[in-house]
Amino acid sequence: MPAKNLTPRIKNLKQQYLKYKPTINLELALAKTAVYQETQGEAMVVRRAKAMKRYCETKEINILDHELIVSNVGAWPREAVVTPEVSAHWINKELDTMSTRAYDPLQISEEHKKIFREQIFPYWEGKTVVDQWLAQIPEEIAEMGYKSGIIDCEIKTETGPGEIAPGYAEILLPQGYGGIKAHAEKRLEELDLNDSAQIEQYHFLRAVIITCEAMAIFGERHAQKAEQMAAEEKKAERKAELLKIAEVCRWVGTNPPRNFWEALQLIWFSQNALFMELSAPSYSPGRVDQYLYPYFKADEAAGILNKKEAQELLECLWIKMAEQCWYLNENSAKYYAGYTAFQNLCVGGVTPDGRDAVNEMSYMVLQASMDVKLCQPSLSVRLNKKNPDEFFYAVADLASQGTGFPAIHNDEIGIKMLMKKGVTPEEARNWCLVGCVEPNISGKLSQWSAVSAYNFGSAVEFALTNGIHVMSGKKYGLETGDPAQMKTFEEFYDAVKKQVAYLIKVSSISSNVTEIAQKELCPCPYASMLFMDCIDNGKDLMRGGARYNIGPGTLGIGIGDAANSLSAIKKLIFEEKKLTFEELAATLSDDFENHDQTLMMLLNAAPKYGNDDDYVDDFARELADLVVQEHHKYKTLNGNYFMPSLYPYLRISAGRSGFGASFGPEGECRLPTVVLLAMVRRNWVRQRF
């Protein structure tokens, strides 16, 4: 399945995309600020719905040349719309530096700087999710959770939960916004407001209705813009396209789609709306090959379009998804560089009844990513032994392009993971991917994957320093004793385990405070109405309204680093006695300068994680088991178990001491020992998060 020559339209759209630089747009922030000022005292969920409606009524609408799928979250492609209710402080602080920073610079005009300083920030100061988190979290945990490299709570307090797969196949496509609105109106009529428990449901359902009205306005305004442009257009072909765009937008602003083009436009309107509601990562469109295929085949059979035309429409959507810009503060942008919003599409796998799910649309989706070659949308494939060989070859063809897509997942393992979380086998077989690698169920499973990240390397550091954080000199870890006084490796290993358990405990505390702030300040009626049971329950996602509620959870970073460190300490200090803790401390204190012999010994004399050597791999297994046990000690805001996950990141290069991947004479991967004190001294830990 080789890449094809781009059609003239797609070539022009891609060139057009490359002309736009990521830029801050304040229209949404102004709309939210105005509505919040006008609605003081109203239910928060209603205020947020009204703010979204105001934005849909007032935002600048543009349709670019050559476009067939239209709309932007901002006024133009690659604009980052600011959601000030989550975080406003960092933007105010970075207004004069965000356009020149090293990672993900964001353009902003002097006029917008002035608007933010004078009209937006003064209202939001002290009222945001971050402000509430900082006001309510214990001081020592706040210090650990922000820019320390020990625990990272920054992403979810600065941007919001996200990480969902809305029910496009289950709710949006079959019902449209009009059907969703009618469902909410019916439920509203059924409420008995003499029951105080139903008051909250009343506000939520009102918010859903307002949100659906907002989307009708959004569609209508795009239709009017297209008609206005058509009236001025001289080229007959483009005039006809603009009139068709008007018809499509007006229809899907309220109604379920009737054809492939309308289905694509409705999905893109929805992706826009999610980012309008809350600037967060990982809004996943789910199993697009499954729910788009019937529209394509029906249109093809009716002679409405052919495969080439459908492929072009699909690639128009791909470029729109690439235009979506996720913005972060300077510190976070170092680790999530690329502006990518992680809109993860999924193809392949099996059907809910267990049959091969690969269809013609599966190949068209692979082809779109092969043709367009942009950083979004993310593309994942579920590979199952029931899938045809041709599909495996097509996946390999795309992987060979070097774009990093697709991410390849074992279908049977994904199904088992969801079943373990209580999902039925039929629903589990319908799983999709959210974020980077997280299995999810579209429209049914609310799973906030990563509320914080903690550093296994910090656990090793604290075991070596009796709880002292080297970068700051403060005691952030537990006092587990002076390692030089420990007689056995088991004593030291036990100290590391205690430090890991403590980091998880701190992460749980931080998570609870973050969840409370998000629940109180950022209910999401739009995202919630696209989940089964939320309207029937009258509950927002953050209040457990979805059919399945899991997590949130954490990301454990650097388990391989910890395993390598433990391997070196066990081998060289306790078994072979080639090194003492005092010598190791001196070496690390000097950042390996003038300690070449010790460095080479650490690099080469101890087994390294990832080479199928149980001596070191057992540490990773045991630490992973410990993580699961510790997470099950803690409950989240909605009563779910705290959810564990591991991100085994590796740095490929890191300065003189060579921390990164190296290869031995037989080509085996020899990952260096990373005792994290050295990494801390070089600020590498800060760079990882």
PENOR-V264606 format. One record per run of one state. SS is the DSSP state (h for helix, s for strand, l for the rest). FROM is the first residue (numbers start at 0). TO is the last residue. Records with the same first field share a line. If there is no record, write none. Layout:
SS = FROM-TO / FROM-TO
//
This chain:
l = 0-6 / 19-21 / 25-25 / 38-42 / 58-77 / 81-87 / 94-105 / 107-108 / 124-127 / 136-137 / 145-149 / 152-152 / 158-162 / 164-166 / 190-194 / 232-234 / 252-258 / 277-281 / 283-284 / 286-286 / 302-305 / 323-328 / 333-342 / 348-348 / 350-354 / 356-358 / 372-376 / 383-387 / 399-405 / 420-423 / 428-430 / 434-436 / 440-443 / 448-450 / 465-466 / 468-473 / 475-481 / 485-487 / 521-523 / 529-532 / 537-539 / 543-546 / 551-551 / 557-557 / 575-579 / 589-594 / 604-612 / 631-633 / 635-639 / 641-641 / 643-644 / 647-659 / 663-667 / 671-674 / 681-682 / 688-688
h = 7-18 / 26-37 / 43-57 / 88-93 / 109-123 / 128-135 / 138-144 / 153-157 / 167-189 / 195-231 / 235-251 / 259-276 / 287-301 / 306-322 / 329-332 / 359-371 / 388-398 / 410-419 / 424-427 / 455-464 / 482-484 / 488-520 / 524-528 / 533-536 / 540-542 / 558-574 / 580-588 / 595-603 / 613-630 / 675-680 / 683-687
s = 22-24 / 78-80 / 106-106 / 150-151 / 163-163 / 282-282 / 285-285 / 343-347 / 349-349 / 355-355 / 377-382 / 406-409 / 431-433 / 437-439 / 444-447 / 451-454 / 467-467 / 474-474 / 547-550 / 552-556 / 634-634 / 640-640 / 642-642 / 645-646 / 660-662 / 668-670
//
